[in-house]
Amino acid sequence: MKKIISASVLSVASFINAQVWPNIKPPVAEKENHIRDIHGDKVNDPYYWMIDYFKKGKDSTKVVNYLTAENNYLNAMMKDTDQFRENLFQEMKGRIKEKDESLPVFRNGYYYYSKTEEGKQYFKYCRKKGNLSAPEEILLDVDKLAEGYKYYAASGFSISPDNTKLIYGVDDLSRRQYKLFLKDLTTGKTTDLGIKNTDGYVVWANDNKTVFYVSNNPITLLSEKIVRHTLGTESSKDVVVYEEKDKTNYIDVSKSKNQQYIIISSGSTTSSELRLLEADKPNGEFKVFQSRLKDVLYDVIPLEDKFLVVTNKDALNFKVVETPLNKTSVENWKDFIPHRKNVLLEDVSVFKDFFVIKERENGLNQFIIYDRKTKKQKPIKFDEAAYTIYPSNNPEYNTETFRFGYTSLITPSSIYDENLKTGKRELLKQQEIVGGYNKENYVTERLFATAKDGTKIPISIVYKKGLQKNGKNPLLLYAYGSYGNSMDATFSSVRLSLLDRGFAYAIAHIRGGQEMGRQWYEDGKMMKKKNTFTDFVDAGDFLVQQKFTSPQHLFAQGGSAGGLLMGAIANLRPDLWKGVVAQVPFVDVVNTMLDESIPLTTNEYDEWGNPNNKEAYFYMKSYSPYENVEAKNYPNILVTTGLHDSQVQYFEPAKWVAKLRDLKTDKNVLLLKTDMDYGHGGASGRFDYLKDVAMVYAFLFKLEGITK
């Protein structure tokens, strides 16, 4: 029988046995003067030269040599954790059921599913006709397709209405730009359509030969055009059916659930505009549903006799209106589900006899079943203090079954079918944790910290049962806090490697997300962005006050826009954190937002502001991590990036690390890991990413003196 070590014993031991880092000199980045001169403000950026690789579109020896030197330094500093990292990797990999199948989804006469095999990194996409006892048809063997590639992502999987053709996208560079391929499911022949720089998805018209796709700018990666392609013709003859002139908007194309309309959407975070075309008339003209209105977002759900519109017009937290099929302009909109001040309406799933409305109240999601015949409503209830629910695959319209997903910090991902008429609920599949897992061994709580302005900030926390609140426990605090993306409580089998070694794990639901309603987002963007950072600091202080941890054992983690958060809190309160993990961090806000040639910049003006505006410029400058590095002590910091990252270019974290190295006055560890093969999302295989997780965990454990 293994000896059980309590969390409190582990943390005391770790404080005593803190590891010694090798005495190795870190790389020193060269400096070259580069003056940014705008709004009468002259700033020297000595590391601007690191943009070289991206700007030239080819290898820059100087940049690659520097990033390689940083990688070598990290490897040397972490050398004594090599075996531990391998053990962690095997431990986390060992919890994954290698041979597995997804739940079959019935769509247009076929059951579709994917399956994974032992030792394989990818999957096979399959279907069975009519019933689950029918012969299996392997549509795509992604394991085989990925052979020879360091990175391979297959996406889209769009089946023609007559079930005979499959179009899918492939990204083999990790920049989220996909080439399109057609597979004839009757002959097995695959054809390169000659279409690239897409999001990987197509929408089929009802004639089985016409598809629509998004075309991205190859440099800025902006979604610029919706294009029509006819099978059997050269891609050079494709027809642009919509071109977006406003660089602050994203565009997309989709198909209504009732298969009657092709829908083009154009939108930012503040306004949207939709165009509709009958799917039976692919060569027709798209018609504007409602012309763009300032600060109005809307989405359209076609029904047999009317349109439903989900909108924030005169409704901060959104509402549902209805309008006739032949009168879609705003003056015809009539309230169907009225606006409620304290309830955020997030989603509507439509079926022939029912709607399922996804709402958020007091930070938690709920489903409301709406009977279209009786007009009665009833909730689908859940018991845990903090959880995540989401509609799963529900492609069929004429059904009384609603499929949804459920998870929490202690409940593995679960898929249920709920009979909308009887209320009977069936658990179809729950994530299997190989080696066993007992949720009763863990505790989850929902707490509220008080921000400096009096706002209550929700915190979800999980830890191993028996943890003593004595201030000596290591705790990892995570958050995102941007774009209105809510970071709800979800299960992670990987995270067990932290919890079982005495760590607590917490999510701070800070402003900039949408956990507490639309205003929560509005209060954490643009000229209120600093609320995001101070909320996180206040959450950290609260966890210390409650004696879950102490500054000697408190760690912070965030990625992308959450990496901006990490850079900001390292500047704001470096004394509060033992260590900070910043993954693909957006830390050079001003310079990036001034450069329209960098992917996605102009799309982000509604989130951060446009620094060509003087007020926005100086506000950004006041919080941008790179701009605010000072000669002072910083916590231990691990930074990760990818050379091919299309979302946050590698040079942002590289510049930030170089400036930190130059100015910081402490002897704490600062490490930069650049993945030379991958981009924003890391490795594509289902196991390879665990090596990066093992490195992050080993960094945390080393700082805590945990060696096994």
Beta strands, then each sheet from edge to edge (+ up, - down):
strand 1: 35-38
strand 2: 41-44
strand 3: 100-101
strand 4: 105-107
strand 5: 110-116
strand 6: 124-129
strand 7: 137-141
strand 8: 153-159
strand 9: 165-171
strand 10: 178-184
strand 11: 190-198
strand 12: 202-204
strand 13: 210-216
strand 14: 223-230
strand 15: 239-243
strand 16: 250-255
strand 17: 261-267
strand 18: 272-278
strand 19: 287-288
strand 20: 298-302
strand 21: 306-311
strand 22: 319-324
strand 23: 334-337
strand 24: 343-350
strand 25: 354-361
strand 26: 364-371
strand 27: 377-380
strand 28: 388-391
strand 29: 401-407
strand 30: 414-419
strand 31: 425-430
strand 32: 442-450
strand 33: 456-464
strand 34: 475-478
strand 35: 504-508
strand 36: 554-559
strand 37: 579-583
strand 38: 636-642
strand 39: 670-675
sheet 1: 1+ 2-
sheet 2: 3+ 5- 4+
sheet 3: 3+ 5- 6+ 7-
sheet 4: 8+ 9- 10+ 11-
sheet 5: 12+ 13- 14+ 15-
sheet 6: 16+ 17- 18+ 19-
sheet 7: 20+ 21- 22+ 23-
sheet 8: 24+ 25- 26+ 27-
sheet 9: 28+ 29- 30+ 31-
sheet 10: 32+ 33- 35+ 34+ 36+ 37+ 38+ 39+
end
